[in-house]
Amino acid sequence: MNPTNRENIWPGRRVAIVQKQHQGTGELTQGMVADILTNSPNHPRGIKVRLESGEIGRVQVIYES
């Protein structure tokens, strides 16, 4: 799955994101998508989402359900 395409991401999907403050280290945070914040159909650095836990970041990994 390509994390730069919005069509691959929807609420309830399990993903790993990189938060803004962790972009330098690449530390990933896992969770379920609550909201998709990127409006365009794709984004080169990953689609920005809000997780159910409230954390915001760009999707780096999409897990198969």
N, CA, C and O atoms as CSV, one atom per row, in Angstrom:
chain,resi,resn,atom,element,x,y,z
A,1,MET,N,N,0.835,-1.194,0.000
A,1,MET,CA,C,0.000,0.000,0.000
A,1,MET,C,C,0.873,1.248,0.000
A,1,MET,O,O,1.882,1.326,0.701
A,2,ASN,N,N,0.468,2.195,-0.785
A,2,ASN,CA,C,1.224,3.434,-0.912
A,2,ASN,C,C,0.686,4.488,0.063
A,2,ASN,O,O,-0.451,4.931,-0.095
A,3,PRO,N,N,1.474,4.902,1.071
A,3,PRO,CA,C,0.992,5.877,2.055
A,3,PRO,C,C,0.896,7.306,1.522
A,3,PRO,O,O,0.483,8.211,2.248
A,4,THR,N,N,1.279,7.518,0.245
A,4,THR,CA,C,1.181,8.871,-0.315
A,4,THR,C,C,-0.133,9.071,-1.071
A,4,THR,O,O,-0.407,10.181,-1.527
A,5,ASN,N,N,-0.951,8.029,-1.216
A,5,ASN,CA,C,-2.240,8.132,-1.908
A,5,ASN,C,C,-3.383,8.111,-0.901
A,5,ASN,O,O,-3.496,7.184,-0.099
A,6,ARG,N,N,-4.225,9.132,-0.946
A,6,ARG,CA,C,-5.332,9.285,-0.013
A,6,ARG,C,C,-6.342,8.136,-0.117
A,6,ARG,O,O,-6.974,7.773,0.876
A,7,GLU,N,N,-6.495,7.562,-1.322
A,7,GLU,CA,C,-7.488,6.502,-1.524
A,7,GLU,C,C,-7.164,5.237,-0.725
A,7,GLU,O,O,-8.046,4.402,-0.523
A,8,ASN,N,N,-5.915,5.078,-0.267
A,8,ASN,CA,C,-5.514,3.901,0.506
A,8,ASN,C,C,-5.750,4.061,2.004
A,8,ASN,O,O,-5.494,3.132,2.771
A,9,ILE,N,N,-6.233,5.221,2.427
A,9,ILE,CA,C,-6.364,5.531,3.854
A,9,ILE,C,C,-7.805,5.929,4.145
A,9,ILE,O,O,-8.404,6.718,3.415
A,10,TRP,N,N,-8.353,5.369,5.228
A,10,TRP,CA,C,-9.722,5.726,5.635
A,10,TRP,C,C,-9.828,5.585,7.146
A,10,TRP,O,O,-9.010,4.909,7.769
A,11,PRO,N,N,-10.849,6.231,7.742
A,11,PRO,CA,C,-11.034,6.126,9.194
A,11,PRO,C,C,-11.181,4.659,9.616
A,11,PRO,O,O,-11.900,3.878,8.994
A,12,GLY,N,N,-10.473,4.318,10.693
A,12,GLY,CA,C,-10.485,2.954,11.196
A,12,GLY,C,C,-9.331,2.105,10.693
A,12,GLY,O,O,-9.131,0.993,11.182
A,13,ARG,N,N,-8.575,2.596,9.737
A,13,ARG,CA,C,-7.426,1.864,9.184
A,13,ARG,C,C,-6.243,1.977,10.131
A,13,ARG,O,O,-5.975,3.054,10.663
A,14,ARG,N,N,-5.527,0.868,10.348
A,14,ARG,CA,C,-4.358,0.874,11.232
A,14,ARG,C,C,-3.135,1.314,10.429
A,14,ARG,O,O,-2.819,0.744,9.384
A,15,VAL,N,N,-2.454,2.344,10.943
A,15,VAL,CA,C,-1.307,2.933,10.242
A,15,VAL,C,C,-0.200,3.265,11.240
A,15,VAL,O,O,-0.395,3.195,12.453
A,16,ALA,N,N,0.960,3.626,10.705
A,16,ALA,CA,C,2.049,4.197,11.496
A,16,ALA,C,C,2.355,5.568,10.904
A,16,ALA,O,O,2.500,5.720,9.691
A,17,ILE,N,N,2.450,6.567,11.788
A,17,ILE,CA,C,2.703,7.938,11.346
A,17,ILE,C,C,4.030,8.430,11.913
A,17,ILE,O,O,4.534,7.899,12.902
A,18,VAL,N,N,4.578,9.442,11.275
A,18,VAL,CA,C,5.709,10.177,11.844
A,18,VAL,C,C,5.169,11.560,12.204
A,18,VAL,O,O,4.632,12.271,11.354
A,19,GLN,N,N,5.320,11.928,13.477
A,19,GLN,CA,C,4.883,13.233,13.935
A,19,GLN,C,C,5.935,14.279,13.579
A,19,GLN,O,O,7.101,13.949,13.364
A,20,LYS,N,N,5.517,15.539,13.520
A,20,LYS,CA,C,6.402,16.636,13.118
A,20,LYS,C,C,7.696,16.660,13.945
A,20,LYS,O,O,8.786,16.812,13.394
A,21,GLN,N,N,7.568,16.509,15.256
A,21,GLN,CA,C,8.744,16.590,16.127
A,21,GLN,C,C,9.658,15.370,15.998
A,21,GLN,O,O,10.784,15.397,16.494
A,22,HIS,N,N,9.194,14.300,15.338
A,22,HIS,CA,C,10.003,13.091,15.170
A,22,HIS,C,C,10.496,12.895,13.734
A,22,HIS,O,O,11.029,11.835,13.407
A,23,GLN,N,N,10.326,13.894,12.882
A,23,GLN,CA,C,10.745,13.738,11.492
A,23,GLN,C,C,12.248,13.527,11.377
A,23,GLN,O,O,12.701,12.824,10.474
A,24,GLY,N,N,13.023,14.118,12.270
A,24,GLY,CA,C,14.472,13.967,12.228
A,24,GLY,C,C,14.932,12.565,12.600
A,24,GLY,O,O,15.894,12.045,12.035
A,25,THR,N,N,14.233,11.956,13.559
A,25,THR,CA,C,14.617,10.618,14.019
A,25,THR,C,C,13.878,9.520,13.261
A,25,THR,O,O,14.343,8.382,13.202
A,26,GLY,N,N,12.720,9.862,12.680
A,26,GLY,CA,C,11.925,8.866,11.974
A,26,GLY,C,C,11.120,7.967,12.893
A,26,GLY,O,O,10.620,6.927,12.464
A,27,GLU,N,N,10.990,8.362,14.172
A,27,GLU,CA,C,10.222,7.563,15.136
A,27,GLU,C,C,8.754,7.483,14.706
A,27,GLU,O,O,8.127,8.504,14.426
A,28,LEU,N,N,8.215,6.265,14.655
A,28,LEU,CA,C,6.847,6.057,14.201
A,28,LEU,C,C,5.907,5.826,15.377
A,28,LEU,O,O,6.292,5.270,16.405
A,29,THR,N,N,4.662,6.268,15.199
A,29,THR,CA,C,3.600,6.062,16.169
A,29,THR,C,C,2.487,5.289,15.478
A,29,THR,O,O,2.020,5.695,14.414
A,30,GLN,N,N,2.055,4.178,16.072
A,30,GLN,CA,C,1.001,3.362,15.475
A,30,GLN,C,C,-0.355,3.728,16.065
A,30,GLN,O,O,-0.458,4.150,17.217
A,31,GLY,N,N,-1.384,3.556,15.255
A,31,GLY,CA,C,-2.736,3.803,15.730
A,31,GLY,C,C,-3.753,3.662,14.623
A,31,GLY,O,O,-3.427,3.294,13.494
A,32,MET,N,N,-4.996,3.965,14.969
A,32,MET,CA,C,-6.104,3.896,14.032
A,32,MET,C,C,-6.449,5.307,13.562
A,32,MET,O,O,-6.471,6.245,14.359
A,33,VAL,N,N,-6.714,5.450,12.281
A,33,VAL,CA,C,-7.047,6.750,11.695
A,33,VAL,C,C,-8.425,7.197,12.188
A,33,VAL,O,O,-9.398,6.449,12.100
A,34,ALA,N,N,-8.494,8.420,12.705
A,34,ALA,CA,C,-9.763,9.027,13.092
A,34,ALA,C,C,-10.224,9.998,12.007
A,34,ALA,O,O,-11.386,9.980,11.604
A,35,ASP,N,N,-9.295,10.854,11.533
A,35,ASP,CA,C,-9.620,11.861,10.516
A,35,ASP,C,C,-8.479,11.965,9.512
A,35,ASP,O,O,-7.310,11.816,9.866
A,36,ILE,N,N,-8.833,12.223,8.259
A,36,ILE,CA,C,-7.839,12.494,7.222
A,36,ILE,C,C,-7.768,14.005,7.062
A,36,ILE,O,O,-8.781,14.649,6.791
A,37,LEU,N,N,-6.577,14.575,7.227
A,37,LEU,CA,C,-6.417,16.025,7.209
A,37,LEU,C,C,-5.919,16.564,5.873
A,37,LEU,O,O,-6.040,17.762,5.616
A,38,THR,N,N,-5.362,15.709,5.016
A,38,THR,CA,C,-4.906,16.127,3.697
A,38,THR,C,C,-6.075,16.051,2.724
A,38,THR,O,O,-6.729,15.014,2.613
A,39,ASN,N,N,-6.337,17.146,2.020
A,39,ASN,CA,C,-7.454,17.179,1.071
A,39,ASN,C,C,-7.077,16.684,-0.322
A,39,ASN,O,O,-7.931,16.168,-1.044
A,40,SER,N,N,-5.811,16.833,-0.709
A,40,SER,CA,C,-5.409,16.447,-2.061
A,40,SER,C,C,-5.372,14.913,-2.180
A,40,SER,O,O,-5.224,14.222,-1.172
A,41,PRO,N,N,-5.504,14.383,-3.395
A,41,PRO,CA,C,-5.532,12.922,-3.577
A,41,PRO,C,C,-4.208,12.240,-3.276
A,41,PRO,O,O,-4.185,11.035,-3.026
A,42,ASN,N,N,-3.089,12.988,-3.293
A,42,ASN,CA,C,-1.804,12.402,-2.918
A,42,ASN,C,C,-0.894,13.497,-2.366
A,42,ASN,O,O,-1.104,14.687,-2.598
A,43,HIS,N,N,0.122,13.055,-1.630
A,43,HIS,CA,C,1.101,13.983,-1.063
A,43,HIS,C,C,2.433,13.252,-1.010
A,43,HIS,O,O,2.495,12.129,-0.508
A,44,PRO,N,N,3.509,13.866,-1.518
A,44,PRO,CA,C,4.790,13.160,-1.627
A,44,PRO,C,C,5.397,12.716,-0.297
A,44,PRO,O,O,6.158,11.749,-0.271
A,45,ARG,N,N,5.084,13.395,0.804
A,45,ARG,CA,C,5.661,13.014,2.101
A,45,ARG,C,C,4.702,12.194,2.958
A,45,ARG,O,O,5.020,11.875,4.103
A,46,GLY,N,N,3.534,11.850,2.421
A,46,GLY,CA,C,2.556,11.054,3.163
A,46,GLY,C,C,1.321,11.860,3.485
A,46,GLY,O,O,1.383,13.077,3.655
A,47,ILE,N,N,0.201,11.174,3.567
A,47,ILE,CA,C,-1.078,11.811,3.875
A,47,ILE,C,C,-1.126,12.141,5.366
A,47,ILE,O,O,-0.809,11.294,6.201
A,48,LYS,N,N,-1.521,13.366,5.701
A,48,LYS,CA,C,-1.598,13.782,7.098
A,48,LYS,C,C,-2.925,13.319,7.696
A,48,LYS,O,O,-3.989,13.534,7.116
A,49,VAL,N,N,-2.845,12.679,8.869
A,49,VAL,CA,C,-4.029,12.151,9.545
A,49,VAL,C,C,-3.987,12.474,11.033
A,49,VAL,O,O,-2.936,12.800,11.584
A,50,ARG,N,N,-5.150,12.378,11.671
A,50,ARG,CA,C,-5.267,12.423,13.126
A,50,ARG,C,C,-5.636,11.020,13.570
A,50,ARG,O,O,-6.595,10.439,13.063
A,51,LEU,N,N,-4.884,10.472,14.510
A,51,LEU,CA,C,-5.191,9.152,15.034
A,51,LEU,C,C,-6.291,9.251,16.087
A,51,LEU,O,O,-6.592,10.339,16.578
A,52,GLU,N,N,-6.891,8.109,16.433
A,52,GLU,CA,C,-7.923,8.088,17.463
A,52,GLU,C,C,-7.383,8.578,18.801
A,52,GLU,O,O,-8.146,9.057,19.640
A,53,SER,N,N,-6.062,8.461,19.007
A,53,SER,CA,C,-5.427,8.929,20.241
A,53,SER,C,C,-5.208,10.448,20.243
A,53,SER,O,O,-4.816,11.017,21.262
A,54,GLY,N,N,-5.463,11.108,19.094
A,54,GLY,CA,C,-5.322,12.554,18.993
A,54,GLY,C,C,-4.021,13.011,18.366
A,54,GLY,O,O,-3.874,14.196,18.065
A,55,GLU,N,N,-3.062,12.098,18.158
A,55,GLU,CA,C,-1.788,12.464,17.561
A,55,GLU,C,C,-1.958,12.733,16.074
A,55,GLU,O,O,-2.758,12.080,15.404
A,56,ILE,N,N,-1.198,13.705,15.558
A,56,ILE,CA,C,-1.270,14.099,14.152
A,56,ILE,C,C,0.089,13.873,13.511
A,56,ILE,O,O,1.126,14.197,14.090
A,57,GLY,N,N,0.070,13.313,12.308
A,57,GLY,CA,C,1.312,13.107,11.579
A,57,GLY,C,C,1.038,12.591,10.179
A,57,GLY,O,O,-0.112,12.440,9.769
A,58,ARG,N,N,2.116,12.324,9.453
A,58,ARG,CA,C,2.005,11.827,8.080
A,58,ARG,C,C,2.174,10.314,8.058
A,58,ARG,O,O,3.070,9.768,8.702
A,59,VAL,N,N,1.304,9.646,7.310
A,59,VAL,CA,C,1.317,8.195,7.231
A,59,VAL,C,C,2.585,7.720,6.534
A,59,VAL,O,O,2.920,8.182,5.443
A,60,GLN,N,N,3.280,6.796,7.177
A,60,GLN,CA,C,4.483,6.180,6.614
A,60,GLN,C,C,4.264,4.712,6.271
A,60,GLN,O,O,4.853,4.194,5.323
A,61,VAL,N,N,3.401,4.038,7.058
A,61,VAL,CA,C,3.138,2.616,6.878
A,61,VAL,C,C,1.639,2.390,6.990
A,61,VAL,O,O,0.988,2.943,7.877
A,62,ILE,N,N,1.084,1.568,6.080
A,62,ILE,CA,C,-0.317,1.153,6.148
A,62,ILE,C,C,-0.307,-0.342,6.431
A,62,ILE,O,O,0.310,-1.113,5.696
A,63,TYR,N,N,-0.987,-0.750,7.491
A,63,TYR,CA,C,-1.042,-2.164,7.856
A,63,TYR,C,C,-2.253,-2.820,7.218
A,63,TYR,O,O,-3.328,-2.225,7.150
A,64,GLU,N,N,-2.075,-4.047,6.752
A,64,GLU,CA,C,-3.192,-4.801,6.193
A,64,GLU,C,C,-4.131,-5.220,7.309
A,64,GLU,O,O,-3.690,-5.614,8.389
A,65,SER,N,N,-5.414,-5.133,7.048
A,65,SER,CA,C,-6.404,-5.499,8.072
A,65,SER,C,C,-6.728,-6.966,8.012
A,65,SER,O,O,-7.541,-7.451,8.799
